[in-house]
Amino acid sequence: MTPNSNYGRVYNFSAGPAVLPVPVLEQVRDELLCLPGVGSSVLEISHRSKAFDQILDQTLADLRTLLQIPEGYSIAFLQGGSRLQFSMIPMNLLRGTDKTAEYIVTGTWGKSALAEAKKEGATKVLWDGKEGNYSSLPNIDELGSSADAAYVHLTSNETIQGVQFAGDPALAAPVVCDCSSDFLSRPVDVSKYGLIYACAQKNAGPAGVTAVIIRDDLLARGSDDLPGYLLYRNHVDGKSCYNTPPTFAIYVMGLVIKWLINDIGGLDKMAAANQAKAGLLYSLIDQYPTVFQGHAEKGVRSMMNVTFRLPSDELQAEFLAAAKAANCTDLKGHRSVGGIRASIYNAMPTAGVETLASVMRDFAAKHA
Amino acid sequence: MTPNSNYGRVYNFSAGPAVLPVPVLEQVRDELLCLPGVGSSVLEISHRSKAFDQILDQTLADLRTLLQIPEGYSIAFLQGGSRLQFSMIPMNLLRGTDKTAEYIVTGTWGKSALAEAKKEGATKVLWDGKEGNYSSLPNIDELGSSADAAYVHLTSNETIQGVQFAGDPALAAPVVCDCSSDFLSRPVDVSKYGLIYACAQKNAGPAGVTAVIIRDDLLARGSDDLPGYLLYRNHVDGKSCYNTPPTFAIYVMGLVIKWLINDIGGLDKMAAANQAKAGLLYSLIDQYPTVFQGHAEKGVRSMMNVTFRLPSDELQAEFLAAAKAANCTDLKGHRSVGGIRASIYNAMPTAGVETLASVMRDFAAKHA
């Protein structure tokens, strides 16, 4: 075991739920029995209490500051994960229109989002990376997206395949972006999007809350006949308290956002740190390409999920054992694709990535 | 301030999210940085990890034991609160059939459930307590429920009005019961129901998870055309991991269930304690009826939410101030009905109820 002894914690490379900042966990622990000045745990306070309202307002304000969300956009904190968003998006923005929703399918999650949209209305696939096993990405400008589309859906980072768009698209139709696995990991020009959504359990908090940032004109689209919980404007009008929100998950997300602002210094700095961490692992993949067979093409590699294969199942088992001996866990690829996946979200410390890099170096020295 | 000094905690009479058992909070705090033997916080572990799978299996098994859930019923832990269940129930059990869903409307939540069902298919109101301002309950046997109904929906305890059915109904059609605010507060004969649902944030855990117990034959009813997240059998087939579940909320619910089994000694004992606590407050309402004007009729009083009014707004303000001085908080009635509501769920200690009773006695001595 390497000397990563604080609290007996390992370097957890899980794709999500995933590692959180230690100072955030410490604050949660310290306040767990009693929020200062409140007399109850955050787990016990009413979502309509003044104490929770302050937490919610602060979280909304800090998120707006951190992501530089412009005027004309609203935020809602929802339940059901990105999976429910796959349905809510076409239910609100497509159903009942005579328009077509366009999908850019760059991996497993884009494919799942499309499958749900097909139940709600007309869809068109602008691009599907299936033939290349989802290892590449298109140039969005060249896909012939229609200005009249209901919306264009894309996945900024495919968690399972490890491919990530580098910048923000510029399209005439509203762009709807699943940012689940790179939310708050880098700056985003929100004005380029109609709707951004992200489940929290990768970079932003625990499982159980999903952030939705929506351009206000799109709020008008959903019909009042939709199930109440599934209509975006109910949540925006109710300031995420249309019904009882996941109060604890919002509180933790609020602490993570504060950590990004105060401890990290904002999203530019976070992005630079993430690039440095990913760069270390990709440089080893490039140095030892016969041992570490990277999945994503060079220009579209994810800064969040580094995916590669070992030459054989035996070598993969040996590698995972060596990693575990060095306190690096949860490196197995998604059950649908296999291989190795190192998820290195915001809260994964540089020391963790350096430890994994050292394991890779030793392994390559032995097997290259 | 009365000497309720552990951790500076007050007696929190919130209707939900609500008070949790202190030993549960202490365990959550102690394990917050690192689950024993796991090396990560429960907030950070994958829902597909062995560690979470064990938590989930144990929680399912313990819930089955505690509620004596018979064979032929499945459990799912969902997001979206009871509010989303108001829609999922008719989407799965009514939509696409030529049947009618029957609703027994005994308060605010029954009314909200009905409103969502109307969007999905044919409904019939078997009874509505509006005329009596939702202070009474019907005899369910005498409402003429049809054996051919898609289902009969009722609310076992109306949190806002404070009325509660005493026993389990016996009907030919599947009974669907919103047990949100009395779940795990007393024994229930699950075999009398087709579907039982409860958001956790009253008796069973933090906000963010909703337990659904469903008779297996009803799982066949929903169409595959439904949005994936909204089809019950997806969650049952995926053992609540159809997508990432609210892992932390499930973990806390598991600890609460263990507390009910090991510390309390099961639901019979919990029910007896709850009756004693409620009895103390209702006896004062009966003793001083001009000061404490109880809302619910005597035979249908809730063991969970004790609702009453003071003779004037001034006296209400004085009462709330006296309660606060005695460390009793969150006693204001729901914003839609006003008055006083003392929510005394499982985890509200007897000492808290006794403190409130003492405030009531002093107040009555002054004003009766």
Interface residues (C-beta under 8 A of the other chain):
Chain A: Y7 G8 R9 V10 N12 S14 A15 G16 P17 A18 V19 L20 V22 L25 E26 V28 R29 L32 L33 C34 G39 S40 S41 L43 E44 I45 S46 H47 R48 S49 Q79 G80 G81 S82 R83 L84 F86 S87 M91 A115 E116 K119 C199 Q201 P206 A207 G208 V209 D225 L226 P227 G228 Y229 L230 Y242 N243 T244 P245 P246 T247 F248 A249 V252 N327 T329 D330 R335
Chain B: Y7 G8 R9 V10 N12 S14 A15 G16 P17 A18 V19 L20 V22 L25 E26 V28 R29 L32 L33 C34 G39 S40 S41 L43 E44 I45 S46 H47 R48 S49 Q79 G80 G81 S82 R83 L84 F86 S87 M91 A115 E116 K119 C199 Q201 P206 A207 G208 V209 D225 L226 P227 G228 Y229 L230 Y242 N243 T244 P245 P246 T247 F248 A249 V252 N327 T329 D330 R335
